[in-house]
Amino acid sequence: MYSDMLKEMIALLLKSDNRHWANWFTLALEWHSSGEEEKSYSKVLQAYGGMGSFNDVFWDLPKEEYDRLEHLKGEVWKYAKERS
């Protein structure tokens, strides 16, 4: 579930030409896939909050994809927060 959400987020981030955040979450996905779950959750949570954070980015996507990315953004944060 978490990995699937990250994969979908990464694809949408790449589609919106946001390589920085796509790379950020790719690293979190790699850590999770290699068994370093705590490291992955920490990486995800570090993306949120503060100026210039993941929360401050505008996604250049069609409305349906924009809404999906916003939904995933919240779900991934919640999942990581509950497990950290």
PDB file of N, CA, C and O in Angstrom, chain B, residues numbered from 101:
ATOM      1  N   MET B 101       0.827  -1.204   0.000  1.00  0.00           N
ATOM      2  CA  MET B 101       0.000   0.000   0.000  1.00  0.00           C
ATOM      3  C   MET B 101       0.867   1.262   0.000  1.00  0.00           C
ATOM      4  O   MET B 101       0.752   2.096  -0.898  1.00  0.00           O
ATOM      5  N   TYR B 102       1.736   1.400   1.009  1.00  0.00           N
ATOM      6  CA  TYR B 102       2.634   2.555   1.112  1.00  0.00           C
ATOM      7  C   TYR B 102       3.507   2.646  -0.139  1.00  0.00           C
ATOM      8  O   TYR B 102       3.630   3.712  -0.742  1.00  0.00           O
ATOM      9  N   SER B 103       4.107   1.527  -0.521  1.00  0.00           N
ATOM     10  CA  SER B 103       4.971   1.523  -1.709  1.00  0.00           C
ATOM     11  C   SER B 103       4.193   1.907  -2.963  1.00  0.00           C
ATOM     12  O   SER B 103       4.685   2.663  -3.801  1.00  0.00           O
ATOM     13  N   ASP B 104       2.976   1.382  -3.086  1.00  0.00           N
ATOM     14  CA  ASP B 104       2.147   1.718  -4.247  1.00  0.00           C
ATOM     15  C   ASP B 104       1.815   3.207  -4.287  1.00  0.00           C
ATOM     16  O   ASP B 104       1.835   3.829  -5.350  1.00  0.00           O
ATOM     17  N   MET B 105       1.510   3.772  -3.118  1.00  0.00           N
ATOM     18  CA  MET B 105       1.211   5.205  -3.062  1.00  0.00           C
ATOM     19  C   MET B 105       2.439   6.017  -3.444  1.00  0.00           C
ATOM     20  O   MET B 105       2.332   6.995  -4.185  1.00  0.00           O
ATOM     21  N   LEU B 106       3.614   5.616  -2.940  1.00  0.00           N
ATOM     22  CA  LEU B 106       4.840   6.326  -3.296  1.00  0.00           C
ATOM     23  C   LEU B 106       5.104   6.240  -4.796  1.00  0.00           C
ATOM     24  O   LEU B 106       5.460   7.237  -5.424  1.00  0.00           O
ATOM     25  N   LYS B 107       4.931   5.062  -5.366  1.00  0.00           N
ATOM     26  CA  LYS B 107       5.163   4.898  -6.807  1.00  0.00           C
ATOM     27  C   LYS B 107       4.242   5.807  -7.627  1.00  0.00           C
ATOM     28  O   LYS B 107       4.671   6.434  -8.596  1.00  0.00           O
ATOM     29  N   GLU B 108       2.992   5.866  -7.228  1.00  0.00           N
ATOM     30  CA  GLU B 108       2.047   6.717  -7.949  1.00  0.00           C
ATOM     31  C   GLU B 108       2.392   8.195  -7.781  1.00  0.00           C
ATOM     32  O   GLU B 108       2.305   8.973  -8.731  1.00  0.00           O
ATOM     33  N   MET B 109       2.784   8.577  -6.562  1.00  0.00           N
ATOM     34  CA  MET B 109       3.202   9.960  -6.328  1.00  0.00           C
ATOM     35  C   MET B 109       4.403  10.324  -7.193  1.00  0.00           C
ATOM     36  O   MET B 109       4.440  11.389  -7.809  1.00  0.00           O
ATOM     37  N   ILE B 110       5.375   9.434  -7.230  1.00  0.00           N
ATOM     38  CA  ILE B 110       6.588   9.683  -8.016  1.00  0.00           C
ATOM     39  C   ILE B 110       6.236   9.871  -9.485  1.00  0.00           C
ATOM     40  O   ILE B 110       6.749  10.783 -10.134  1.00  0.00           O
ATOM     41  N   ALA B 111       5.364   9.016 -10.013  1.00  0.00           N
ATOM     42  CA  ALA B 111       4.961   9.145 -11.414  1.00  0.00           C
ATOM     43  C   ALA B 111       4.285  10.491 -11.679  1.00  0.00           C
ATOM     44  O   ALA B 111       4.553  11.133 -12.694  1.00  0.00           O
ATOM     45  N   LEU B 112       3.421  10.910 -10.779  1.00  0.00           N
ATOM     46  CA  LEU B 112       2.736  12.202 -10.948  1.00  0.00           C
ATOM     47  C   LEU B 112       3.717  13.362 -10.803  1.00  0.00           C
ATOM     48  O   LEU B 112       3.613  14.357 -11.521  1.00  0.00           O
ATOM     49  N   LEU B 113       4.660  13.239  -9.887  1.00  0.00           N
ATOM     50  CA  LEU B 113       5.666  14.291  -9.721  1.00  0.00           C
ATOM     51  C   LEU B 113       6.526  14.417 -10.973  1.00  0.00           C
ATOM     52  O   LEU B 113       6.841  15.528 -11.400  1.00  0.00           O
ATOM     53  N   LEU B 114       6.902  13.301 -11.555  1.00  0.00           N
ATOM     54  CA  LEU B 114       7.676  13.349 -12.797  1.00  0.00           C
ATOM     55  C   LEU B 114       6.854  13.956 -13.924  1.00  0.00           C
ATOM     56  O   LEU B 114       7.371  14.721 -14.738  1.00  0.00           O
ATOM     57  N   LYS B 115       5.573  13.614 -13.966  1.00  0.00           N
ATOM     58  CA  LYS B 115       4.688  14.177 -14.992  1.00  0.00           C
ATOM     59  C   LYS B 115       4.567  15.692 -14.838  1.00  0.00           C
ATOM     60  O   LYS B 115       4.435  16.410 -15.829  1.00  0.00           O
ATOM     61  N   SER B 116       4.613  16.176 -13.594  1.00  0.00           N
ATOM     62  CA  SER B 116       4.527  17.620 -13.362  1.00  0.00           C
ATOM     63  C   SER B 116       5.906  18.284 -13.433  1.00  0.00           C
ATOM     64  O   SER B 116       6.057  19.460 -13.103  1.00  0.00           O
ATOM     65  N   ASP B 117       6.907  17.515 -13.866  1.00  0.00           N
ATOM     66  CA  ASP B 117       8.278  18.002 -14.037  1.00  0.00           C
ATOM     67  C   ASP B 117       8.886  18.484 -12.728  1.00  0.00           C
ATOM     68  O   ASP B 117       9.581  19.499 -12.694  1.00  0.00           O
ATOM     69  N   ASN B 118       8.622  17.755 -11.656  1.00  0.00           N
ATOM     70  CA  ASN B 118       9.195  18.096 -10.361  1.00  0.00           C
ATOM     71  C   ASN B 118      10.152  16.991  -9.931  1.00  0.00           C
ATOM     72  O   ASN B 118       9.829  16.142  -9.099  1.00  0.00           O
ATOM     73  N   ARG B 119      11.332  17.032 -10.523  1.00  0.00           N
ATOM     74  CA  ARG B 119      12.337  15.990 -10.286  1.00  0.00           C
ATOM     75  C   ARG B 119      12.859  15.992  -8.856  1.00  0.00           C
ATOM     76  O   ARG B 119      13.158  14.932  -8.307  1.00  0.00           O
ATOM     77  N   HIS B 120      12.971  17.159  -8.252  1.00  0.00           N
ATOM     78  CA  HIS B 120      13.487  17.219  -6.879  1.00  0.00           C
ATOM     79  C   HIS B 120      12.650  16.345  -5.952  1.00  0.00           C
ATOM     80  O   HIS B 120      13.187  15.492  -5.246  1.00  0.00           O
ATOM     81  N   TRP B 121      11.336  16.557  -5.954  1.00  0.00           N
ATOM     82  CA  TRP B 121      10.480  15.791  -5.052  1.00  0.00           C
ATOM     83  C   TRP B 121      10.325  14.359  -5.519  1.00  0.00           C
ATOM     84  O   TRP B 121      10.168  13.465  -4.688  1.00  0.00           O
ATOM     85  N   ALA B 122      10.362  14.109  -6.812  1.00  0.00           N
ATOM     86  CA  ALA B 122      10.321  12.731  -7.308  1.00  0.00           C
ATOM     87  C   ALA B 122      11.541  11.964  -6.797  1.00  0.00           C
ATOM     88  O   ALA B 122      11.415  10.823  -6.353  1.00  0.00           O
ATOM     89  N   ASN B 123      12.706  12.582  -6.855  1.00  0.00           N
ATOM     90  CA  ASN B 123      13.923  11.941  -6.347  1.00  0.00           C
ATOM     91  C   ASN B 123      13.846  11.727  -4.840  1.00  0.00           C
ATOM     92  O   ASN B 123      14.279  10.691  -4.334  1.00  0.00           O
ATOM     93  N   TRP B 124      13.303  12.691  -4.132  1.00  0.00           N
ATOM     94  CA  TRP B 124      13.158  12.610  -2.680  1.00  0.00           C
ATOM     95  C   TRP B 124      12.346  11.359  -2.298  1.00  0.00           C
ATOM     96  O   TRP B 124      12.757  10.564  -1.452  1.00  0.00           O
ATOM     97  N   PHE B 125      11.190  11.214  -2.944  1.00  0.00           N
ATOM     98  CA  PHE B 125      10.314  10.090  -2.613  1.00  0.00           C
ATOM     99  C   PHE B 125      10.798   8.774  -3.215  1.00  0.00           C
ATOM    100  O   PHE B 125      10.455   7.706  -2.709  1.00  0.00           O
ATOM    101  N   THR B 126      11.587   8.833  -4.283  1.00  0.00           N
ATOM    102  CA  THR B 126      12.206   7.616  -4.814  1.00  0.00           C
ATOM    103  C   THR B 126      13.175   7.041  -3.795  1.00  0.00           C
ATOM    104  O   THR B 126      13.233   5.825  -3.614  1.00  0.00           O
ATOM    105  N   LEU B 127      13.926   7.889  -3.136  1.00  0.00           N
ATOM    106  CA  LEU B 127      14.841   7.431  -2.091  1.00  0.00           C
ATOM    107  C   LEU B 127      14.062   6.798  -0.940  1.00  0.00           C
ATOM    108  O   LEU B 127      14.460   5.755  -0.421  1.00  0.00           O
ATOM    109  N   ALA B 128      12.965   7.419  -0.546  1.00  0.00           N
ATOM    110  CA  ALA B 128      12.123   6.849   0.515  1.00  0.00           C
ATOM    111  C   ALA B 128      11.590   5.481   0.088  1.00  0.00           C
ATOM    112  O   ALA B 128      11.539   4.554   0.896  1.00  0.00           O
ATOM    113  N   LEU B 129      11.197   5.356  -1.167  1.00  0.00           N
ATOM    114  CA  LEU B 129      10.696   4.078  -1.685  1.00  0.00           C
ATOM    115  C   LEU B 129      11.807   3.025  -1.675  1.00  0.00           C
ATOM    116  O   LEU B 129      11.578   1.883  -1.278  1.00  0.00           O
ATOM    117  N   GLU B 130      12.993   3.406  -2.106  1.00  0.00           N
ATOM    118  CA  GLU B 130      14.121   2.469  -2.123  1.00  0.00           C
ATOM    119  C   GLU B 130      14.441   1.977  -0.717  1.00  0.00           C
ATOM    120  O   GLU B 130      14.676   0.786  -0.514  1.00  0.00           O
ATOM    121  N   TRP B 131      14.451   2.880   0.245  1.00  0.00           N
ATOM    122  CA  TRP B 131      14.731   2.477   1.625  1.00  0.00           C
ATOM    123  C   TRP B 131      13.652   1.525   2.135  1.00  0.00           C
ATOM    124  O   TRP B 131      13.957   0.518   2.772  1.00  0.00           O
ATOM    125  N   HIS B 132      12.410   1.842   1.857  1.00  0.00           N
ATOM    126  CA  HIS B 132      11.313   0.978   2.305  1.00  0.00           C
ATOM    127  C   HIS B 132      11.427  -0.406   1.656  1.00  0.00           C
ATOM    128  O   HIS B 132      11.249  -1.421   2.328  1.00  0.00           O
ATOM    129  N   SER B 133      11.716  -0.447   0.381  1.00  0.00           N
ATOM    130  CA  SER B 133      11.833  -1.711  -0.347  1.00  0.00           C
ATOM    131  C   SER B 133      12.996  -2.564   0.140  1.00  0.00           C
ATOM    132  O   SER B 133      12.957  -3.791   0.050  1.00  0.00           O
ATOM    133  N   SER B 134      14.036  -1.905   0.659  1.00  0.00           N
ATOM    134  CA  SER B 134      15.208  -2.646   1.140  1.00  0.00           C
ATOM    135  C   SER B 134      15.099  -3.004   2.624  1.00  0.00           C
ATOM    136  O   SER B 134      16.053  -3.514   3.211  1.00  0.00           O
ATOM    137  N   GLY B 135      13.948  -2.741   3.225  1.00  0.00           N
ATOM    138  CA  GLY B 135      13.735  -3.119   4.621  1.00  0.00           C
ATOM    139  C   GLY B 135      14.056  -2.039   5.636  1.00  0.00           C
ATOM    140  O   GLY B 135      13.978  -2.272   6.842  1.00  0.00           O
ATOM    141  N   GLU B 136      14.413  -0.868   5.159  1.00  0.00           N
ATOM    142  CA  GLU B 136      14.730   0.241   6.067  1.00  0.00           C
ATOM    143  C   GLU B 136      13.496   1.139   6.214  1.00  0.00           C
ATOM    144  O   GLU B 136      13.508   2.310   5.834  1.00  0.00           O
ATOM    145  N   GLU B 137      12.433   0.557   6.775  1.00  0.00           N
ATOM    146  CA  GLU B 137      11.153   1.249   6.864  1.00  0.00           C
ATOM    147  C   GLU B 137      11.243   2.546   7.675  1.00  0.00           C
ATOM    148  O   GLU B 137      10.733   3.580   7.244  1.00  0.00           O
ATOM    149  N   GLU B 138      11.883   2.498   8.838  1.00  0.00           N
ATOM    150  CA  GLU B 138      11.973   3.701   9.676  1.00  0.00           C
ATOM    151  C   GLU B 138      12.672   4.839   8.949  1.00  0.00           C
ATOM    152  O   GLU B 138      12.262   5.995   9.054  1.00  0.00           O
ATOM    153  N   LYS B 139      13.715   4.514   8.220  1.00  0.00           N
ATOM    154  CA  LYS B 139      14.449   5.514   7.448  1.00  0.00           C
ATOM    155  C   LYS B 139      13.547   6.114   6.372  1.00  0.00           C
ATOM    156  O   LYS B 139      13.576   7.319   6.120  1.00  0.00           O
ATOM    157  N   SER B 140      12.748   5.255   5.744  1.00  0.00           N
ATOM    158  CA  SER B 140      11.813   5.706   4.715  1.00  0.00           C
ATOM    159  C   SER B 140      10.770   6.650   5.300  1.00  0.00           C
ATOM    160  O   SER B 140      10.514   7.721   4.749  1.00  0.00           O
ATOM    161  N   TYR B 141      10.170   6.251   6.416  1.00  0.00           N
ATOM    162  CA  TYR B 141       9.139   7.086   7.042  1.00  0.00           C
ATOM    163  C   TYR B 141       9.713   8.438   7.471  1.00  0.00           C
ATOM    164  O   TYR B 141       9.068   9.474   7.312  1.00  0.00           O
ATOM    165  N   SER B 142      10.910   8.415   8.005  1.00  0.00           N
ATOM    166  CA  SER B 142      11.562   9.661   8.415  1.00  0.00           C
ATOM    167  C   SER B 142      11.796  10.579   7.212  1.00  0.00           C
ATOM    168  O   SER B 142      11.561  11.785   7.290  1.00  0.00           O
ATOM    169  N   LYS B 143      12.255  10.007   6.110  1.00  0.00           N
ATOM    170  CA  LYS B 143      12.503  10.787   4.892  1.00  0.00           C
ATOM    171  C   LYS B 143      11.214  11.441   4.401  1.00  0.00           C
ATOM    172  O   LYS B 143      11.201  12.615   4.032  1.00  0.00           O
ATOM    173  N   VAL B 144      10.129  10.663   4.403  1.00  0.00           N
ATOM    174  CA  VAL B 144       8.837  11.186   3.968  1.00  0.00           C
ATOM    175  C   VAL B 144       8.414  12.343   4.862  1.00  0.00           C
ATOM    176  O   VAL B 144       8.036  13.404   4.365  1.00  0.00           O
ATOM    177  N   LEU B 145       8.473  12.150   6.165  1.00  0.00           N
ATOM    178  CA  LEU B 145       8.013  13.186   7.100  1.00  0.00           C
ATOM    179  C   LEU B 145       8.847  14.455   7.012  1.00  0.00           C
ATOM    180  O   LEU B 145       8.328  15.549   7.238  1.00  0.00           O
ATOM    181  N   GLN B 146      10.127  14.332   6.689  1.00  0.00           N
ATOM    182  CA  GLN B 146      10.999  15.501   6.547  1.00  0.00           C
ATOM    183  C   GLN B 146      10.586  16.401   5.394  1.00  0.00           C
ATOM    184  O   GLN B 146      10.939  17.580   5.366  1.00  0.00           O
ATOM    185  N   ALA B 147       9.843  15.854   4.445  1.00  0.00           N
ATOM    186  CA  ALA B 147       9.426  16.633   3.271  1.00  0.00           C
ATOM    187  C   ALA B 147       8.332  17.647   3.604  1.00  0.00           C
ATOM    188  O   ALA B 147       8.145  18.626   2.883  1.00  0.00           O
ATOM    189  N   TYR B 148       7.615  17.406   4.694  1.00  0.00           N
ATOM    190  CA  TYR B 148       6.436  18.207   5.037  1.00  0.00           C
ATOM    191  C   TYR B 148       6.771  19.249   6.102  1.00  0.00           C
ATOM    192  O   TYR B 148       7.527  18.984   7.037  1.00  0.00           O
ATOM    193  N   GLY B 149       6.199  20.427   5.942  1.00  0.00           N
ATOM    194  CA  GLY B 149       6.337  21.479   6.947  1.00  0.00           C
ATOM    195  C   GLY B 149       7.477  22.432   6.655  1.00  0.00           C
ATOM    196  O   GLY B 149       8.501  22.041   6.094  1.00  0.00           O
ATOM    197  N   GLY B 150       7.293  23.672   7.035  1.00  0.00           N
ATOM    198  CA  GLY B 150       8.317  24.688   6.835  1.00  0.00           C
ATOM    199  C   GLY B 150       8.243  25.309   5.448  1.00  0.00           C
ATOM    200  O   GLY B 150       7.592  24.788   4.542  1.00  0.00           O
ATOM    201  N   MET B 151       8.926  26.429   5.311  1.00  0.00           N
ATOM    202  CA  MET B 151       8.943  27.136   4.030  1.00  0.00           C
ATOM    203  C   MET B 151       9.674  26.316   2.977  1.00  0.00           C
ATOM    204  O   MET B 151      10.715  25.718   3.248  1.00  0.00           O
ATOM    205  N   GLY B 152       9.119  26.296   1.785  1.00  0.00           N
ATOM    206  CA  GLY B 152       9.731  25.576   0.686  1.00  0.00           C
ATOM    207  C   GLY B 152       9.553  24.069   0.772  1.00  0.00           C
ATOM    208  O   GLY B 152      10.210  23.314   0.056  1.00  0.00           O
ATOM    209  N   SER B 153       8.669  23.641   1.646  1.00  0.00           N
ATOM    210  CA  SER B 153       8.455  22.209   1.828  1.00  0.00           C
ATOM    211  C   SER B 153       7.548  21.648   0.733  1.00  0.00           C
ATOM    212  O   SER B 153       7.047  22.372  -0.128  1.00  0.00           O
ATOM    213  N   PHE B 154       7.364  20.360   0.800  1.00  0.00           N
ATOM    214  CA  PHE B 154       6.497  19.660  -0.131  1.00  0.00           C
ATOM    215  C   PHE B 154       5.083  20.232  -0.109  1.00  0.00           C
ATOM    216  O   PHE B 154       4.390  20.204  -1.126  1.00  0.00           O
ATOM    217  N   ASN B 155       4.653  20.743   1.027  1.00  0.00           N
ATOM    218  CA  ASN B 155       3.320  21.338   1.153  1.00  0.00           C
ATOM    219  C   ASN B 155       3.167  22.630   0.357  1.00  0.00           C
ATOM    220  O   ASN B 155       2.046  23.024   0.037  1.00  0.00           O
ATOM    221  N   ASP B 156       4.261  23.288   0.036  1.00  0.00           N
ATOM    222  CA  ASP B 156       4.218  24.592  -0.621  1.00  0.00           C
ATOM    223  C   ASP B 156       4.271  24.533  -2.145  1.00  0.00           C
ATOM    224  O   ASP B 156       4.205  25.569  -2.805  1.00  0.00           O
ATOM    225  N   VAL B 157       4.389  23.347  -2.702  1.00  0.00           N
ATOM    226  CA  VAL B 157       4.600  23.218  -4.136  1.00  0.00           C
ATOM    227  C   VAL B 157       3.267  23.193  -4.887  1.00  0.00           C
ATOM    228  O   VAL B 157       2.310  22.544  -4.464  1.00  0.00           O
ATOM    229  N   PHE B 158       3.227  23.907  -6.000  1.00  0.00           N
ATOM    230  CA  PHE B 158       2.071  23.863  -6.902  1.00  0.00           C
ATOM    231  C   PHE B 158       2.362  22.830  -7.974  1.00  0.00           C
ATOM    232  O   PHE B 158       3.442  22.824  -8.565  1.00  0.00           O
ATOM    233  N   TRP B 159       1.402  21.964  -8.223  1.00  0.00           N
ATOM    234  CA  TRP B 159       1.574  20.911  -9.217  1.00  0.00           C
ATOM    235  C   TRP B 159       0.972  21.346 -10.542  1.00  0.00           C
ATOM    236  O   TRP B 159      -0.208  21.689 -10.604  1.00  0.00           O
ATOM    237  N   ASP B 160       1.758  21.334 -11.586  1.00  0.00           N
ATOM    238  CA  ASP B 160       1.297  21.682 -12.924  1.00  0.00           C
ATOM    239  C   ASP B 160       0.746  20.425 -13.593  1.00  0.00           C
ATOM    240  O   ASP B 160       1.395  19.797 -14.430  1.00  0.00           O
ATOM    241  N   LEU B 161      -0.477  20.086 -13.189  1.00  0.00           N
ATOM    242  CA  LEU B 161      -1.128  18.871 -13.665  1.00  0.00           C
ATOM    243  C   LEU B 161      -2.594  19.164 -13.977  1.00  0.00           C
ATOM    244  O   LEU B 161      -3.158  20.122 -13.451  1.00  0.00           O
ATOM    245  N   PRO B 162      -3.206  18.354 -14.820  1.00  0.00           N
ATOM    246  CA  PRO B 162      -4.656  18.461 -15.009  1.00  0.00           C
ATOM    247  C   PRO B 162      -5.362  18.249 -13.665  1.00  0.00           C
ATOM    248  O   PRO B 162      -4.831  17.573 -12.783  1.00  0.00           O
ATOM    249  N   LYS B 163      -6.539  18.818 -13.512  1.00  0.00           N
ATOM    250  CA  LYS B 163      -7.239  18.815 -12.227  1.00  0.00           C
ATOM    251  C   LYS B 163      -7.357  17.433 -11.589  1.00  0.00           C
ATOM    252  O   LYS B 163      -7.091  17.282 -10.396  1.00  0.00           O
ATOM    253  N   GLU B 164      -7.746  16.436 -12.354  1.00  0.00           N
ATOM    254  CA  GLU B 164      -7.922  15.094 -11.792  1.00  0.00           C
ATOM    255  C   GLU B 164      -6.606  14.548 -11.217  1.00  0.00           C
ATOM    256  O   GLU B 164      -6.590  13.958 -10.137  1.00  0.00           O
ATOM    257  N   GLU B 165      -5.516  14.751 -11.948  1.00  0.00           N
ATOM    258  CA  GLU B 165      -4.215  14.281 -11.469  1.00  0.00           C
ATOM    259  C   GLU B 165      -3.721  15.139 -10.300  1.00  0.00           C
ATOM    260  O   GLU B 165      -3.120  14.626  -9.356  1.00  0.00           O
ATOM    261  N   TYR B 166      -3.976  16.429 -10.371  1.00  0.00           N
ATOM    262  CA  TYR B 166      -3.628  17.323  -9.261  1.00  0.00           C
ATOM    263  C   TYR B 166      -4.332  16.869  -7.984  1.00  0.00           C
ATOM    264  O   TYR B 166      -3.709  16.757  -6.928  1.00  0.00           O
ATOM    265  N   ASP B 167      -5.620  16.613  -8.090  1.00  0.00           N
ATOM    266  CA  ASP B 167      -6.396  16.168  -6.925  1.00  0.00           C
ATOM    267  C   ASP B 167      -5.883  14.827  -6.411  1.00  0.00           C
ATOM    268  O   ASP B 167      -5.815  14.612  -5.201  1.00  0.00           O
ATOM    269  N   ARG B 168      -5.526  13.936  -7.310  1.00  0.00           N
ATOM    270  CA  ARG B 168      -5.007  12.630  -6.904  1.00  0.00           C
ATOM    271  C   ARG B 168      -3.683  12.782  -6.162  1.00  0.00           C
ATOM    272  O   ARG B 168      -3.460  12.126  -5.144  1.00  0.00           O
ATOM    273  N   LEU B 169      -2.807  13.643  -6.668  1.00  0.00           N
ATOM    274  CA  LEU B 169      -1.530  13.878  -6.002  1.00  0.00           C
ATOM    275  C   LEU B 169      -1.740  14.478  -4.618  1.00  0.00           C
ATOM    276  O   LEU B 169      -1.066  14.088  -3.664  1.00  0.00           O
ATOM    277  N   GLU B 170      -2.651  15.406  -4.503  1.00  0.00           N
ATOM    278  CA  GLU B 170      -2.948  15.998  -3.203  1.00  0.00           C
ATOM    279  C   GLU B 170      -3.474  14.940  -2.229  1.00  0.00           C
ATOM    280  O   GLU B 170      -3.112  14.944  -1.052  1.00  0.00           O
ATOM    281  N   HIS B 171      -4.316  14.048  -2.713  1.00  0.00           N
ATOM    282  CA  HIS B 171      -4.833  12.966  -1.874  1.00  0.00           C
ATOM    283  C   HIS B 171      -3.688  12.052  -1.418  1.00  0.00           C
ATOM    284  O   HIS B 171      -3.567  11.735  -0.235  1.00  0.00           O
ATOM    285  N   LEU B 172      -2.863  11.641  -2.363  1.00  0.00           N
ATOM    286  CA  LEU B 172      -1.736  10.765  -2.038  1.00  0.00           C
ATOM    287  C   LEU B 172      -0.785  11.433  -1.053  1.00  0.00           C
ATOM    288  O   LEU B 172      -0.260  10.789  -0.145  1.00  0.00           O
ATOM    289  N   LYS B 173      -0.574  12.714  -1.240  1.00  0.00           N
ATOM    290  CA  LYS B 173       0.313  13.470  -0.355  1.00  0.00           C
ATOM    291  C   LYS B 173      -0.133  13.328   1.097  1.00  0.00           C
ATOM    292  O   LYS B 173       0.688  13.107   1.987  1.00  0.00           O
ATOM    293  N   GLY B 174      -1.418  13.455   1.327  1.00  0.00           N
ATOM    294  CA  GLY B 174      -1.952  13.325   2.682  1.00  0.00           C
ATOM    295  C   GLY B 174      -1.899  11.900   3.197  1.00  0.00           C
ATOM    296  O   GLY B 174      -1.577  11.675   4.364  1.00  0.00           O
ATOM    297  N   GLU B 175      -2.207  10.943   2.353  1.00  0.00           N
ATOM    298  CA  GLU B 175      -2.212   9.535   2.767  1.00  0.00           C
ATOM    299  C   GLU B 175      -0.813   9.030   3.087  1.00  0.00           C
ATOM    300  O   GLU B 175      -0.628   8.295   4.057  1.00  0.00           O
ATOM    301  N   VAL B 176       0.171   9.414   2.283  1.00  0.00           N
ATOM    302  CA  VAL B 176       1.553   8.993   2.528  1.00  0.00           C
ATOM    303  C   VAL B 176       2.051   9.581   3.842  1.00  0.00           C
ATOM    304  O   VAL B 176       2.695   8.894   4.634  1.00  0.00           O
ATOM    305  N   TRP B 177       1.749  10.853   4.067  1.00  0.00           N
ATOM    306  CA  TRP B 177       2.157  11.485   5.335  1.00  0.00           C
ATOM    307  C   TRP B 177       1.525  10.750   6.517  1.00  0.00           C
ATOM    308  O   TRP B 177       2.205  10.430   7.493  1.00  0.00           O
ATOM    309  N   LYS B 178       0.230  10.488   6.424  1.00  0.00           N
ATOM    310  CA  LYS B 178      -0.486   9.824   7.512  1.00  0.00           C
ATOM    311  C   LYS B 178       0.105   8.431   7.771  1.00  0.00           C
ATOM    312  O   LYS B 178       0.312   8.052   8.924  1.00  0.00           O
ATOM    313  N   TYR B 179       0.367   7.693   6.736  1.00  0.00           N
ATOM    314  CA  TYR B 179       0.911   6.345   6.875  1.00  0.00           C
ATOM    315  C   TYR B 179       2.269   6.397   7.567  1.00  0.00           C
ATOM    316  O   TYR B 179       2.523   5.639   8.503  1.00  0.00           O
ATOM    317  N   ALA B 180       3.146   7.298   7.102  1.00  0.00           N
ATOM    318  CA  ALA B 180       4.472   7.420   7.690  1.00  0.00           C
ATOM    319  C   ALA B 180       4.399   7.886   9.140  1.00  0.00           C
ATOM    320  O   ALA B 180       5.135   7.390   9.993  1.00  0.00           O
ATOM    321  N   LYS B 181       3.524   8.827   9.415  1.00  0.00           N
ATOM    322  CA  LYS B 181       3.379   9.377  10.768  1.00  0.00           C
ATOM    323  C   LYS B 181       2.926   8.292  11.745  1.00  0.00           C
ATOM    324  O   LYS B 181       3.438   8.208  12.861  1.00  0.00           O
ATOM    325  N   GLU B 182       1.981   7.473  11.332  1.00  0.00           N
ATOM    326  CA  GLU B 182       1.456   6.409  12.200  1.00  0.00           C
ATOM    327  C   GLU B 182       2.494   5.348  12.513  1.00  0.00           C
ATOM    328  O   GLU B 182       2.374   4.644  13.516  1.00  0.00           O
ATOM    329  N   ARG B 183       3.519   5.221  11.664  1.00  0.00           N
ATOM    330  CA  ARG B 183       4.489   4.158  11.843  1.00  0.00           C
ATOM    331  C   ARG B 183       5.833   4.644  12.342  1.00  0.00           C
ATOM    332  O   ARG B 183       6.728   3.835  12.585  1.00  0.00           O
ATOM    333  N   SER B 184       5.991   5.929  12.497  1.00  0.00           N
ATOM    334  CA  SER B 184       7.277   6.454  12.958  1.00  0.00           C
ATOM    335  C   SER B 184       7.310   6.616  14.460  1.00  0.00           C
ATOM    336  O   SER B 184       8.321   7.048  15.013  1.00  0.00           O
TER     337      SER B 184
END
